[in-house]
């Protein structure tokens, strides 16, 4: 299905790079969402096991989530540049 839609876009005059850039942006957003969700779930489990270290776990969770969002934003910008 994906291949047929890509071929239809290529036949309609859209460059295959533009289709790839759009797919890359979507996959990047999905991957970042899954990664941050996994971090949040793991942090909540860790806080439930050791409530006394909740502030350290929360701080590390926020730092890692910010790093993932930064990489995802960079990847989306690169994909949008490929759309130009």
MARNU-726629 format. One record per atom (N, C-alpha, C): residue in three letters; atom name; x, y, z. Coordinates in Angstrom, 3 decimals. Each point is the difference from the previous one (the first is absolute). Layout:
<recs>
+------+------+----------+----------+----------+
| resn | name |       xx |       yy |       zz |
+------+------+----------+----------+----------+
|  Ala |   CA |        X |        Y |        Z |
...
+------+------+----------+----------+----------+
</recs>
This chain:
<recs>
+------+------+----------+----------+----------+
| resn | name |       xx |       yy |       zz |
+------+------+----------+----------+----------+
|  Unk |    N |    0.826 |   -1.185 |    0.000 |
|  Unk |   CA |   -0.826 |    1.185 |    0.000 |
|  Unk |    C |    0.867 |    1.244 |    0.000 |
|  Unk |    N |    1.029 |    0.022 |    0.855 |
|  Unk |   CA |    0.883 |    1.155 |    0.073 |
|  Unk |    C |    0.765 |    0.177 |   -1.301 |
|  Unk |    N |    0.465 |   -1.109 |   -0.547 |
|  Unk |   CA |    0.742 |    0.072 |   -1.255 |
|  Unk |    C |   -0.880 |    0.505 |   -1.135 |
|  Unk |    N |   -1.246 |   -0.443 |   -0.036 |
|  Unk |   CA |   -0.891 |    0.460 |   -1.062 |
|  Unk |    C |   -0.303 |    1.485 |    0.127 |
|  Unk |    N |   -0.163 |    0.490 |    1.228 |
|  Unk |   CA |   -0.254 |    1.435 |    0.166 |
|  Unk |    C |    1.242 |    0.812 |   -0.355 |
|  Unk |    N |    1.188 |   -0.527 |    0.291 |
|  Unk |   CA |    1.224 |    0.700 |   -0.385 |
|  Unk |    C |    0.141 |    0.035 |   -1.514 |
|  Unk |    N |   -0.346 |   -1.097 |   -0.657 |
|  Unk |   CA |    0.084 |   -0.030 |   -1.452 |
|  Unk |    C |   -1.022 |    0.936 |   -0.635 |
|  Unk |    N |   -1.176 |    0.103 |    0.604 |
|  Unk |   CA |   -1.005 |    0.928 |   -0.510 |
|  Unk |    C |    0.476 |    1.444 |    0.127 |
|  Unk |    N |    0.657 |    0.311 |    1.123 |
|  Unk |   CA |    0.527 |    1.352 |    0.188 |
|  Unk |    C |    1.101 |    0.303 |   -1.003 |
|  Unk |    N |    0.850 |   -0.996 |   -0.254 |
|  Unk |   CA |    1.078 |    0.197 |   -0.962 |
|  Unk |    C |   -0.562 |    0.178 |   -1.402 |
|  Unk |    N |   -1.058 |   -0.726 |   -0.321 |
|  Unk |   CA |   -0.608 |    0.114 |   -1.322 |
|  Unk |    C |   -0.738 |    1.330 |   -0.150 |
|  Unk |    N |   -0.473 |    0.546 |    1.097 |
|  Unk |   CA |   -0.746 |    1.259 |   -0.057 |
|  Unk |    C |    0.923 |    1.209 |   -0.099 |
|  Unk |    N |    1.281 |   -0.218 |    0.023 |
|  Unk |   CA |    0.944 |    1.094 |   -0.159 |
|  Unk |    C |    0.707 |    0.396 |    1.283 |
|  Unk |    N |   -0.403 |   -0.529 |    1.127 |
|  Unk |   CA |    0.669 |    0.318 |    1.250 |
|  Unk |    C |    1.313 |   -0.773 |    0.060 |
|  Unk |    N |    1.023 |    0.659 |    0.440 |
|  Unk |   CA |    1.296 |   -0.661 |    0.101 |
|  Unk |    C |   -0.045 |   -1.038 |    1.111 |
|  Unk |    N |    0.710 |   -1.076 |   -0.211 |
|  Unk |   CA |    0.012 |   -1.075 |    0.995 |
|  Unk |    C |    0.663 |    0.465 |    1.295 |
|  Unk |    N |    0.889 |    0.979 |   -0.104 |
|  Unk |   CA |    0.627 |    0.555 |    1.201 |
|  Unk |    C |   -0.998 |    0.707 |    0.895 |
|  Unk |    N |   -0.980 |    0.630 |   -0.610 |
|  Unk |   CA |   -1.025 |    0.679 |    0.794 |
|  Unk |    C |   -0.860 |   -1.005 |    0.754 |
|  Unk |    N |   -0.316 |   -1.086 |   -0.656 |
|  Unk |   CA |   -0.776 |   -1.039 |    0.671 |
|  Unk |    C |    0.816 |   -0.597 |    1.147 |
|  Unk |    N |    1.287 |   -0.228 |   -0.258 |
|  Unk |   CA |    0.870 |   -0.532 |    1.047 |
|  Unk |    C |    0.144 |    0.963 |    1.173 |
|  Unk |    N |    0.086 |    1.296 |   -0.301 |
|  Unk |   CA |    0.095 |    0.989 |    1.069 |
|  Unk |    C |   -1.247 |    0.032 |    0.860 |
|  Unk |    N |   -1.148 |   -0.103 |   -0.636 |
|  Unk |   CA |   -1.260 |   -0.007 |    0.748 |
|  Unk |    C |   -0.119 |   -1.258 |    0.861 |
|  Unk |    N |    0.387 |   -1.136 |   -0.570 |
|  Unk |   CA |   -0.037 |   -1.246 |    0.782 |
|  Unk |    C |    0.992 |    0.057 |    1.161 |
|  Unk |    N |    1.176 |    0.566 |   -0.257 |
|  Unk |   CA |    0.999 |    0.117 |    1.059 |
|  Unk |    C |   -0.469 |    0.870 |    1.146 |
|  Unk |    N |   -0.684 |    1.095 |   -0.312 |
|  Unk |   CA |   -0.516 |    0.877 |    1.052 |
|  Unk |    C |   -1.047 |   -0.725 |    0.842 |
|  Unk |    N |   -0.869 |   -0.763 |   -0.650 |
|  Unk |   CA |   -1.018 |   -0.746 |    0.736 |
|  Unk |    C |    0.595 |   -1.080 |    0.880 |
|  Unk |    N |    0.957 |   -0.728 |   -0.524 |
|  Unk |   CA |    0.643 |   -1.063 |    0.777 |
|  Unk |    C |    0.783 |    0.582 |    1.166 |
|  Unk |    N |    0.624 |    1.156 |   -0.205 |
|  Unk |   CA |    0.732 |    0.660 |    1.080 |
|  Unk |    C |   -0.939 |    0.391 |    1.133 |
|  Unk |    N |   -1.145 |    0.557 |   -0.326 |
|  Unk |   CA |   -0.954 |    0.409 |    1.027 |
|  Unk |    C |   -0.531 |   -1.211 |    0.772 |
|  Unk |    N |   -0.282 |   -1.078 |   -0.714 |
|  Unk |   CA |   -0.483 |   -1.213 |    0.665 |
|  Unk |    C |    1.074 |   -0.576 |    0.913 |
|  Unk |    N |    1.237 |   -0.057 |   -0.492 |
|  Unk |   CA |    1.094 |   -0.545 |    0.805 |
|  Unk |    C |    0.264 |    0.819 |    1.253 |
|  Unk |    N |   -0.042 |    1.321 |   -0.119 |
|  Unk |   CA |    0.220 |    0.855 |    1.168 |
|  Unk |    C |   -1.122 |   -0.183 |    1.022 |
|  Unk |    N |   -1.232 |   -0.107 |   -0.472 |
|  Unk |   CA |   -1.117 |   -0.219 |    0.915 |
|  Unk |    C |    0.108 |   -1.315 |    0.744 |
|  Unk |    N |    0.383 |   -1.041 |   -0.722 |
|  Unk |   CA |    0.182 |   -1.301 |    0.658 |
|  Unk |    C |    1.142 |    0.038 |    1.013 |
|  Unk |    N |    1.093 |    0.661 |   -0.367 |
|  Unk |   CA |    1.150 |    0.079 |    0.906 |
|  Unk |    C |   -0.323 |    0.754 |    1.275 |
|  Unk |    N |   -0.661 |    1.137 |   -0.128 |
|  Unk |   CA |   -0.344 |    0.791 |    1.184 |
|  Unk |    C |   -1.039 |   -0.733 |    0.845 |
|  Unk |    N |   -0.916 |   -0.704 |   -0.638 |
|  Unk |   CA |   -0.969 |   -0.798 |    0.759 |
|  Unk |    C |    0.665 |   -1.101 |    0.798 |
|  Unk |    N |    0.983 |   -0.647 |   -0.603 |
|  Unk |   CA |    0.731 |   -1.061 |    0.708 |
|  Unk |    C |    0.796 |    0.575 |    1.171 |
|  Unk |    N |    0.596 |    1.162 |   -0.200 |
|  Unk |   CA |    0.745 |    0.645 |    1.082 |
|  Unk |    C |   -0.933 |    0.344 |    1.157 |
|  Unk |    N |   -1.151 |    0.576 |   -0.324 |
|  Unk |   CA |   -0.955 |    0.361 |    1.045 |
|  Unk |    C |   -0.497 |   -1.202 |    0.779 |
|  Unk |    N |   -0.319 |   -1.068 |   -0.715 |
|  Unk |   CA |   -0.469 |   -1.215 |    0.678 |
|  Unk |    C |    1.063 |   -0.617 |    0.893 |
|  Unk |    N |    1.218 |   -0.039 |   -0.504 |
|  Unk |   CA |    1.090 |   -0.566 |    0.800 |
|  Unk |    C |    0.304 |    0.868 |    1.223 |
|  Unk |    N |   -0.086 |    1.313 |   -0.174 |
|  Unk |   CA |    0.244 |    0.892 |    1.136 |
|  Unk |    C |   -1.077 |   -0.170 |    1.070 |
|  Unk |    N |   -1.245 |   -0.149 |   -0.411 |
|  Unk |   CA |   -1.065 |   -0.189 |    0.985 |
|  Unk |    C |    0.174 |   -1.317 |    0.761 |
|  Unk |    N |    0.432 |   -1.052 |   -0.704 |
|  Unk |   CA |    0.273 |   -1.271 |    0.682 |
|  Unk |    C |    1.157 |    0.147 |    0.984 |
|  Unk |    N |    1.030 |    0.735 |   -0.407 |
|  Unk |   CA |    1.145 |    0.186 |    0.890 |
|  Unk |    C |   -0.379 |    0.821 |    1.229 |
|  Unk |    N |   -0.835 |    1.017 |   -0.190 |
|  Unk |   CA |   -0.435 |    0.812 |    1.141 |
|  Unk |    C |   -0.886 |   -0.827 |    0.928 |
|  Unk |    N |   -0.802 |   -0.907 |   -0.561 |
|  Unk |   CA |   -0.846 |   -0.855 |    0.843 |
|  Unk |    C |    0.855 |   -0.961 |    0.834 |
|  Unk |    N |    1.134 |   -0.433 |   -0.564 |
|  Unk |   CA |    0.869 |   -0.919 |    0.741 |
|  Unk |    C |    0.824 |    0.718 |    1.059 |
|  Unk |    N |    0.475 |    1.220 |   -0.342 |
|  Unk |   CA |    0.843 |    0.757 |    0.936 |
|  Unk |    C |   -0.501 |    1.436 |    0.098 |
|  Unk |    N |   -1.016 |    0.226 |    0.799 |
|  Unk |   CA |   -0.574 |    1.353 |    0.086 |
|  Unk |    C |    0.978 |    1.040 |    0.543 |
|  Unk |    N |    0.996 |   -0.424 |    0.771 |
|  Unk |   CA |    0.936 |    0.957 |    0.585 |
|  Unk |    C |    0.918 |    0.638 |   -1.044 |
|  Unk |    N |    0.155 |   -0.621 |   -1.156 |
|  Unk |   CA |    0.851 |    0.576 |   -1.046 |
|  Unk |    C |   -0.828 |    0.554 |   -1.161 |
|  Unk |    N |   -1.206 |    0.427 |    0.304 |
|  Unk |   CA |   -0.910 |    0.479 |   -1.045 |
|  Unk |    C |    0.538 |    1.248 |   -0.690 |
|  Unk |    N |    0.617 |    0.911 |    0.751 |
|  Unk |   CA |    0.479 |    1.239 |   -0.622 |
|  Unk |    C |    1.148 |   -0.264 |   -0.969 |
|  Unk |    N |    0.897 |   -0.913 |    0.339 |
|  Unk |   CA |    1.099 |   -0.337 |   -0.914 |
|  Unk |    C |   -0.518 |   -0.683 |   -1.264 |
|  Unk |    N |   -0.933 |   -0.920 |    0.171 |
|  Unk |   CA |   -0.564 |   -0.715 |   -1.150 |
|  Unk |    C |   -0.758 |    0.972 |   -0.903 |
|  Unk |    N |   -0.775 |    0.900 |    0.603 |
|  Unk |   CA |   -0.767 |    0.971 |   -0.782 |
|  Unk |    C |    0.932 |    0.927 |   -0.786 |
|  Unk |    N |    1.081 |    0.451 |    0.641 |
|  Unk |   CA |    0.939 |    0.885 |   -0.678 |
|  Unk |    C |    0.660 |   -0.709 |   -1.180 |
|  Unk |    N |    0.417 |   -1.241 |    0.198 |
|  Unk |   CA |    0.605 |   -0.764 |   -1.092 |
|  Unk |    C |   -1.004 |   -0.266 |   -1.119 |
|  Unk |    N |   -1.250 |   -0.252 |    0.359 |
|  Unk |   CA |   -1.031 |   -0.244 |   -1.007 |
|  Unk |    C |   -0.207 |    1.242 |   -0.862 |
|  Unk |    N |   -0.043 |    1.168 |    0.612 |
|  Unk |   CA |   -0.209 |    1.236 |   -0.750 |
|  Unk |    C |    1.184 |    0.289 |   -0.913 |
|  Unk |    N |    1.206 |   -0.237 |    0.467 |
|  Unk |   CA |    1.190 |    0.231 |   -0.826 |
|  Unk |    C |    0.008 |   -0.927 |   -1.206 |
|  Unk |    N |   -0.279 |   -1.276 |    0.210 |
|  Unk |   CA |    0.003 |   -0.960 |   -1.109 |
|  Unk |    C |   -1.128 |    0.310 |   -0.984 |
|  Unk |    N |   -1.168 |    0.368 |    0.504 |
|  Unk |   CA |   -1.111 |    0.350 |   -0.892 |
|  Unk |    C |    0.341 |    1.237 |   -0.829 |
|  Unk |    N |    0.686 |    0.970 |    0.596 |
|  Unk |   CA |    0.397 |    1.197 |   -0.751 |
|  Unk |    C |    1.011 |   -0.353 |   -1.084 |
|  Unk |    N |    0.917 |   -0.908 |    0.293 |
|  Unk |   CA |    0.970 |   -0.421 |   -1.010 |
|  Unk |    C |   -0.689 |   -0.721 |   -1.154 |
|  Unk |    N |   -0.970 |   -0.841 |    0.309 |
|  Unk |   CA |   -0.731 |   -0.699 |   -1.061 |
|  Unk |    C |   -0.782 |    0.991 |   -0.847 |
|  Unk |    N |   -0.630 |    0.965 |    0.644 |
|  Unk |   CA |   -0.753 |    0.998 |   -0.769 |
|  Unk |    C |    0.928 |    0.832 |   -0.878 |
|  Unk |    N |    1.193 |    0.300 |    0.488 |
|  Unk |   CA |    0.955 |    0.753 |   -0.807 |
|  Unk |    C |    0.434 |   -0.763 |   -1.235 |
|  Unk |    N |    0.295 |   -1.270 |    0.166 |
|  Unk |   CA |    0.395 |   -0.825 |   -1.146 |
|  Unk |    C |   -1.162 |   -0.158 |   -0.975 |
|  Unk |    N |   -1.205 |   -0.185 |    0.525 |
|  Unk |   CA |   -1.168 |   -0.139 |   -0.867 |
|  Unk |    C |   -0.264 |    1.296 |   -0.770 |
|  Unk |    N |    0.154 |    1.144 |    0.660 |
|  Unk |   CA |   -0.198 |    1.271 |   -0.694 |
|  Unk |    C |    1.034 |    0.179 |   -1.108 |
|  Unk |    N |    1.236 |   -0.353 |    0.285 |
|  Unk |   CA |    1.049 |    0.088 |   -1.016 |
|  Unk |    C |   -0.326 |   -0.903 |   -1.190 |
|  Unk |    N |   -0.456 |   -1.213 |    0.267 |
|  Unk |   CA |   -0.333 |   -0.934 |   -1.078 |
|  Unk |    C |   -1.175 |    0.505 |   -0.827 |
|  Unk |    N |   -0.991 |    0.583 |    0.647 |
|  Unk |   CA |   -1.147 |    0.527 |   -0.737 |
|  Unk |    C |    0.410 |    1.188 |   -0.860 |
|  Unk |    N |    0.894 |    0.842 |    0.508 |
|  Unk |   CA |    0.485 |    1.126 |   -0.803 |
|  Unk |    C |    0.748 |   -0.506 |   -1.222 |
|  Unk |    N |    0.813 |   -1.021 |    0.170 |
|  Unk |   CA |    0.716 |   -0.579 |   -1.142 |
|  Unk |    C |   -0.989 |   -0.565 |   -1.021 |
|  Unk |    N |   -1.035 |   -0.673 |    0.489 |
|  Unk |   CA |   -1.012 |   -0.554 |   -0.928 |
|  Unk |    C |   -0.747 |    1.115 |   -0.723 |
|  Unk |    N |   -0.308 |    1.079 |    0.690 |
|  Unk |   CA |   -0.675 |    1.111 |   -0.664 |
|  Unk |    C |    0.910 |    0.700 |   -0.998 |
|  Unk |    N |    1.297 |    0.036 |    0.289 |
|  Unk |   CA |    0.929 |    0.549 |   -0.979 |
|  Unk |    C |    0.059 |   -0.863 |   -1.251 |
|  Unk |    N |   -0.212 |   -1.295 |    0.165 |
|  Unk |   CA |   -0.019 |   -0.890 |   -1.171 |
|  Unk |    C |   -1.242 |    0.236 |   -0.841 |
|  Unk |    N |   -1.034 |    0.570 |    0.601 |
|  Unk |   CA |   -1.228 |    0.294 |   -0.748 |
|  Unk |    C |    0.161 |    1.209 |   -0.921 |
|  Unk |    N |    0.990 |    0.833 |    0.268 |
|  Unk |   CA |    0.208 |    1.210 |   -0.816 |
|  Unk |    C |    0.399 |   -0.337 |   -1.367 |
+------+------+----------+----------+----------+
</recs>
